[in-house]
Amino acid sequence: MNSTISFFLDMGDGTPIYRQIIRQIEHAVLSGRLKTGDKLPTIRSLAVELKANPNTIAKAYGELEIRGILETQVGSGTYISGKKPGKESGRKNEGPERKIRELVGRFIRDMQGLGVEKRELARVITSYKEEV
């Protein structure tokens, strides 16, 4: 199985690159875009794709491996484990609801920064068609 996620970096976000990668992998697992057994890109290939330092990618993968979300098989690659993000400790507010609130909040702030008013957002969202 191969991963079904496109990574991107938002340099204006203020979030460290490795945390952005972690967040994207966690969101993909929680949303079902990445499933148990899916293979992630190699550290080197993802570093080239994102124009990032390989050590940054390794840091993100390493943290996710410590959390039990990723499994690395030497010589084979890095795979999604069966563990879901946010379940590794007793931390509250680390589940999908918090992540959804963060994304929605960022989206609203970004849209306001572009001059789109809140009442206009519903129309923008309902008229959105993903380009493939």
Disulfide bonds with the S-S distance in Angstrom:
none
